[in-house]
Amino acid sequence: MALITDEDATEKELEIVSKSVKVGPDRITRFERARIVGARALQLSMGAPVLLQMENLEAKSPLVIAEMELRAKILPLSIRREMPNRTFQVIPLQKLRDIQALREV
């Protein structure tokens, strides 16, 4: 049984470090959107604090609040996009454009 050291792990997975999006489109995909909104709605339903400062948030569902937070680009989340050759890029949500353009709630 072979042990994997930190050097082996860095050789297999190489991160692309740049200021622009190099892996995938420069906008959020519908699959990423669904994953982010679903995860954030679950957090809100379990009692996580709401990051928006709005009136009458109690009348809205966690799913609607999560969608509003995503559109406002205030979620402190990043997306990891991976290529088939094991290179990847970690992209903060604030760097992606056209978050509002996919779907209206």
Residue pairs with C-beta under 8 A, 6 or more apart in sequence:
12 86
13 86
13 87
13 88
14 86
14 87
14 88
15 87
15 88
15 89
15 90
16 22
16 23
16 87
16 88
16 89
17 89
18 89
20 26
20 95
21 89
21 91
21 95
21 96
22 89
23 81
23 82
23 83
23 87
23 88
23 89
23 91
24 81
26 96
26 97
27 96
27 97
27 98
27 99
27 101
27 102
28 36
28 79
28 93
28 96
28 98
28 99
28 102
30 102
30 103
32 79
33 70
33 99
33 102
33 103
36 66
36 70
36 75
36 77
36 79
36 93
37 63
37 66
37 67
37 70
38 66
40 62
40 66
40 69
40 70
40 75
40 77
41 61
41 62
41 63
41 65
41 66
42 62
44 50
44 62
44 65
44 66
45 62
50 57
50 65
50 69
51 69
51 72
51 74
51 75
52 65
52 68
52 69
52 72
52 74
54 68
57 65
60 68
64 105
67 105
68 105
69 75
70 93
70 99
71 99
71 100
73 93
73 94
73 99
75 93
77 92
77 93
78 90
78 91
78 92
78 93
79 90
79 91
79 93
79 96
80 88
80 89
80 90
80 91
81 88
81 89
81 91
82 88
93 99
